[in-house]
Amino acid sequence: MEQEKKGFFKKIAAGLAKTRKNIADSVENVLKNFSKVDEELLEELEEALILADCGVETAMDIIAQLRKKVKDEKIDSAEDVKTALVQIISAMIGEEQQVFKPASPTIILIIGVNGVGKTTTIGKLASIFTAEGKKVILAAADTFRAAAIDQLQIWADRAGVTLIKHQENSDPGAVVFDACASAKARGADLLIVDTAGRLHNKKNLMDELGKISRIIDREYPEAHRETFLVLDATTGQNALQQAKLFKEIADINGIVLTKLDGTAKGGIVIAIANELDIPVRFVGVGEQIDDLQPFEPQVFARGLFYEE
């Protein structure tokens, strides 16, 4: 178990290299320019956090808590300021969060705009849960995007799971109907449903997700339901805006943040957790099939500041 923890930290630490350079370097630069922990130092730290895509509101919250900690615990060294920041950030993103373990049967609806890595995420989730001994079925209910079904088939083959699919431009509801029937007949533990990622027309998307939900309620009422929103970490504050929009039209239980290894904007994880109060469930830290990792807040917070 300890070995697993170390492996996870290594992967997250490597995936956060660009973000760490952005956040930790900025924080280090601020700390080394000050001989004492005062209000000016705190203001500079706030600015550093904003520039690292933590967002204005979240950066202000972090510094307000840090200000109180400095006063209450009489913090007067740079290292102690860093330790306090790790504590505040890990608490903010859910210190006690449990790793996601779906009950059987569970349906996971995957939502998000095109281009964020939805299909790849579904393939990697299928691999994770298959490796845990679960029986997984995928449903290709994004019938509008050319090649979405073909891409999902490749991932299904890689993970060794069944894909329920219809022709391009067919009714997504019909795909979900068949997928529910198949999941029940085969005794699947998990049904993962891809959905269309069009946000330019909120009403259409809302109608479509509503229809899919009604079909699941009718055809598979005994299944637990999860809705995961997939966001691209490289888009920074834009990802937060997308999350706010999707939150208006869907009951989101979890966030999957992709491409964390390719960005210096990993601070967005903190902003999402703080401003939306939705748990981050998985983070993508590479291209490989096992590079989608269950999210552990304390490991993430340490990875923002430390490499070991």
N, C-alpha and C positions, 0 to 999 in steps of 0.2 A: 504493500500500500504506500509506504514511504517512498519507494522507488518510483511508483506511478506519479506521486505528487511532484517529485523532482523533475520527472519527464515532462509533466504538464507545465511546470514553471519555466523549464528550458524553452519549450515551444512558445509559450506566451511571451517570455522575455525576448526571444528572437523575433517574434511577430511584432512586438512593440518597439523594435529598435529605432524606427524613424520617429515615432511618437515620443519615445523616451528622450531622444536627442533634442526634440523640440521642447518638451516640458522640463525634463531634468536639467538640461543645459541652461534653459532660461532661469529656472529656480536657482541653480548653482551660481549663475552670473549675478543674480540679484543678491544672494546671500554673501558672496565674497566681497561685494562692494560696501557691506555694512558691518560695522564693528559691534553694533547693538541691535536688539530686536525692538524696533520702534514703529510708529505709525507710517513713516515714509517707506520702510521696508515692506510693510503689509500692503501698501498701495501698489508698490512695484510688483509684488507677487501676484496681486489681483490682475494686473495688466498682463503678466506672463501667462496666467491661466486663460485669460480671454483669448490671447493670441494662439493658444494651443487648442482652440475650438471647444473649450469647456462652456462657452457661452457666457454672456454678461451676468444673467440672473444666477447661474450656478457658481460662477467665480466669486460673486458677491457673497453668496451663501457660505462657500468654503472659507473665505477670509473672515466673515463674521464669527464663524465657529473657531477659527484659528486665533482670532483676537481674544476671545473668551478663554481659550486654553492657555494662551501665553500669560494672561493675567492670573488665572486660577492656579496654574502649575509653575508659575514664575520661570517660564522658558527663556533662556538667554543665550543658547548656542545654535549655530546653523544646523548641526546634526539633529538636535532636538526639534527644530522647526520642521525638518524633513520628515522625521518620525511622526510628528503630529499631523502633518499633511496626509501621510499614508493612512493613519487611523481615521481621519475625517472622511477621506475619499472612500475607503472601504466600507465605512458605516453608511455613507450616502448611497452607495450602489448595492447595498444589501448584504451586510456582513454575514448574516445567518442563512443566506439563501441555500436551499437544498438543490443538489444537482437534479435535473429533470428526469424523472423516472415514470413513464406513462403506465397507467393501469391498463388492463386488457378487458374489453377492446377499447381502443381510442382512435378517434379521427383527428388528424391534424390538417387544418386548412392552411395553406401557404399563400400569403398575399404579399403584394409589393409591386412597384413599377417595373417595367421591362428594363433589363440591363443591370440589375442589382445583384444577379447571381442566384435567382430563385431555383432554376432547374438544377444547377450544380449543388445547391443546398439540399434539395430533395434527394438527389442521388447519394450525397454524403450521409444524410440522416438515415436513409435506407441501409447503408453499410454499417453505421454505428449500431442500429437496433438489431440488424440481422446477426452481427457479431455477438450480441448479447443473448442470442438464441430466440429472438422474437420472429414471428411470421409476419412479414410486411407485404402489403399490396400498395401499388401506386396508381393514381388516377390522373389521366392527362386532360384536365378540364380547362386548360388554356388552349382552346381550339382555334383561336384567332390569329396567333402569331405564327407565321411561316416557320417551319422547322422546330417549333417548340416540342411537338409530339415526337419527332425523330430524335431530338436531343435527349428527351426523357427516356426513350427506348434504349439508347446507348447506356445511360446511367443505370437503368433497370437491369440490363444484361450484366453490367459490371458488378452490381450488388447481388445478382442472382435472385431477383424478385420479379413477381408478375406485374405487368403494366396493363391496366384497363384503358383502352383508347378507342376513339371513333375517328371518322374522317375529319380533315381540316374544315373549319367553319361549321361543324355540326353543333348541336345544342349542348352546352356544358352541363346542363341539368340532367340530360339523358346519360352522359358519361358518369356522373355522380350516382345516378339511380343504379346503373349496372355495377358500378364499383361497390356500392353498399351490398347489393345482392351477392356479389362474388366474395366479399370479405366475410359475410355471414356464412355462406356455403362452405368456405374453406377454413373457417375458424381462425381467421387472421387476428393477430394481436393489435395490429396497427394498420390503418389506412391513411396514406398521406396524399392529399389532393392539391395538385397545382391549379392555380386560378389565373385568369387573364390580368395583366398588369397595366390596365389603362386608367390613368387618373385624369385625363383631360376632360372626361365627362363623368363627374362625380355621381350623378343620378343613375346613369347606366350601370356603373360599377356597384352602386348600392343595391339596385334592383337585382343584379345578377347574383351578388353574395346573399341577398335575401332569399332568392329562389333556391339556391344551393342549400341554404340552411333549412328551409322548409322541407326539402326532399330528404335531408338527413333526419330531421325530426320525425318525419312520417315513416321512413324506411328502416331507420337504424336508431330508434330512440334509446336503446340500452347502451350505446357507445358514449364514452366520455368525449368531450369536445375541447379542442385546443385551436386557437388561431394565432399563428406565428407571422409576424411582419418581418420581411427581409429588407435590410437597409445596407447600402454601400458606404462603408466607413470613409472612403476617399472623398465623399461629397460633403463631409463636415456638417456645418449648420443646415445645409439643404436637407440632409437626412432627418434632422430634427423637425423641419417643416413638413416633410413627407409623413413622418410619424404622427404629427398633430392632425393632419388631414385624414389619414386612415383611421385615427382614433375616433373621428366624428362619424365614420360610416361602418365601423366594425368593432366588435368586442374583442380587443386584442389581449391575449394572455401572455405573450412572450415576444421578445425581439431576437432575431438572428442578425448579427452584424458581420458582413463579409468584407474581405479585402483589407483587414486590419494591418496585415504585414506590408501593404503597399502605400501606407499613408503616414503622415505626421499628425493627422487629425484625430488620433485615438481618444483624445479628451472628450469627444462627442459621446462616448459611452457614459460618462459621468453626467453630462447634460440630459441625456435621454432618461436615465434612471431617476435623476433628481426632479426634472420638470414634468415627466409623464407618469411616473410611478408605475412603470411596466417593467417586469424583470427581464434582463438580458439572459437568454437561455443558452445560446451558443455563439461562439466567435470563430470566424474563418481566419486562419493565420498562414495560409499557403495554398498551393495548387493541388497537393496530393489528396487522395481520398480520405486519409486520416487526419487531415489538417483542419477539420471542423472540430472544435473542442468545446466540451461543456464549460459554461462560464463559471468561474469561481472568483467572487469579488476581491477577496484578500490577496489572492495570487495576482490578479490584474493590477490592483493598487500598488503592490510591491514592484511589479514589473514596470510600472511607470517611472520608478526612481532608481531601481537597482537591477544589475545584470546577473548577479550570481544565482 
